Amino acid sequence: MTTPESAAGEGNLSEGPNETAEPDGGVPDGGVPDEVLPEAAARRLGHGAWSSALSVPDLATSLALGFEPAGYVQGFSVRQWRWIGYYGAGFSPAAGMGAMVGPRVGPGEYSEGWRCPHGFVAGEHRVYGYNFEQAWVERSWAEAWGAAYTRMIEEAEALGAHGVIGVTDDMHYLAGTGAAEFSIRGTAVVVPGAPRPSPPFSTFLAGQRLAKLIEAGYAPVGVVAALSSVQMFGYCITRLQLSGSGAGTWSGGAPGVGAIVQVGKAQRAARHLAREHLRRQLGGDALHGATVTEFEQEIGEGDLAVHCTIKGTRVRRFKDFDPLPEPEPVVRLR
Amino acid sequence: MTDQDTTGGTGDGPTPGELPSRTATGSSLPDLPPDAARRLAELEDRPGHKGMFTSDLSVNEFLLIKEVGFHPLGFVMGSSIYHLGIQTRRWSQSQELAKLTGAMYNARELAMNRMDAEADELGADGVVGVRLDVNYYEWGSDTAEFIAVGTAVKAEDGHSYRNNQGKPFTSDLSGQDFWTLMQTGHVPLGLVMGTCVYHIAHRGLGQTLRTAGQNVELPNFTQALYEARELAMTRMQVEANELGAAGIVGVRLEEKTHMWGDHTIEFLSLGTAVARAADDHRIPEPRTVISLDG
């Protein structure tokens, strides 16, 4: 990654080619550029005034907790992105009968197969069905999220911050480019007089929710997130059930209503995998405020991709729980 | 802003030495339209005429603004209709479009200046609840209306809350946020912003083919977008520094393609610059409460 050199110092707007426009060849495919902040970031962070994405109530709470804002920090990673796609050799799930050879998965990765109970073969009859984990999606998601996170933390370190609060993350497609951008942002804070943790802590919380966490005796350690990806290629019964015509003898005894086993297993596997991926990042700490998001894409008739993310703040107890002061009942004027 | 280097400038784009900042161009305030002057005169107290105020504050906001010792004077606004022009972009190059950046900057500053002028006319100390919008109309291609509106307020204790440029402070804080900010011992100085219009390179066929079918980082895109956002935020911080701010609260980063197509994006950062009112201010201890409604 080259560092753009703007000759005229801060806020330079001089026209002409910017040196960010290097040909793509500089970095090996799949490689992550050197973890160097863009020059504009260093320039911005060197400025006097702090900036903060905290709302005013969150700022007031932070100041009351002894957290002074040091600056708005951010990290990004743009990736060429797709959710589905690569199978082991010999596996072509979408073909009429389905594949006799299952998809290749690595050791310890989830996969599961189904076989048609009907005992007859026809061109359009899916005899084999598979659920399987797409570890390559999980890995590249973790890599992208991690790169954006690392860059944000580097900005915070450049500011001499103790931590980053009110973290938000996002992924969105850059229209017309076939690429997706992962971004992570937050407000870096300094705690005057306290030893500085390395790396700085981070948390999705800010304001009163952060105050309550600390009040309860927990300190934030870092934000964590994981994605799981499971693909499902339905066999004949799943396909019939998904099309809503599952009843009767034709379906080989599949009930007309009720659970669609293969879909249910794919969803359970996705949730389980996301949880397991996240657990590995916790290192024995507790997880606070986990949000689980699941999204499904239909990738063909009767075929699904199930994705699940879990995000939360890793927390560690630092003092015993003090009973909260007696709350005062209030009525809000709206 | 000491290192002035205006040689790299494009004429109509802001250069490092001369941001088209309302904080720097105090003397060139545009004259208000006669209708505005008439409307504002109606709001003022003078012999034989009892003034009144207009505001877009909610009842709660009104209550809280009165509570911290301010009185609303009137609803103020400024607008600017701006022709944004065209700038050629190179297909395969990521770069800032300085002319468009300059245009977006100037247009917003003009609108803000006119709003400031209305507030000044009313003798205000500041403007709260400022909203900055962009509208496009069918009758003008490449033309946009930039509009700034807010409620002018004045301190009741006679103390001046104007900023170091001698102008009313501006802030996009709601009445509630304004009250809370005052409780933390800070005062608003001005709405500050920075913008950067950036063209993101198209990828060549060779590059696309080389990474086909893989999820890989596109370092040039990452770098270009990163750079653009940092530029927008740096400019915002330069404005805040000119106001002598301690910091900026409620920073928002907006990304809009307006009407330029997919690869051209405006990055706009906005926030309220604040300063400490007194060094020995003690922040009130928060109390735990249980809300009895909802």
Interface residues (C-beta under 8 A of the other chain):
Chain A: M1 T2 P4 A7 A8 G9 E10 G11 N12 L13 S14 E15 G16 P17 N18 T20 A21 E22 P23 D24 G26 V27 D29 G30 G31 V32 P33 P38 A40 A41 R43 R44 H47 G48 A49 W50 S51 S52 A53 L54 S55 V56 P57 L59 A60 T61 L63 A64 P69 Y72 Q74 F76 S77 V78 R79 Q80 W81 R82 G85 Y86 W136 V137 S140 E143 A144 A147 R151 L174 A175 G176 T177 G178 A179 E181 R185 Q208 A211 L324 P325 E326 P327 E328 P329 V330 V331 R332 L333 R334
Chain B: D3 D5 T7 G8 G9 T10 G13 P14 T15 P16 L19 N60 L63 R90 S92 Q93 S94 Q95 E96 A98 K99 T101 G102 L173 Q176 D177 F178 T180 L181 Q183 T184 G194 I200 A201 H202 R203 G204 Q207 T208 R210 T211 G213 Q214 N215 V216 E217 L218 P219 N220 F221 T222 Q223 A224 L225 Y226 E227 R229 E230 L231 M233 T234 R235 M236 Q237 V238 A240 N241 A245 A246 G247 I248 V249 G250 V251 R252 L253 T257 G261 D262 H263 G271 A273 I283 P284 E285 P286 R287 T288 V289 I290 S291 L292 D293 G294
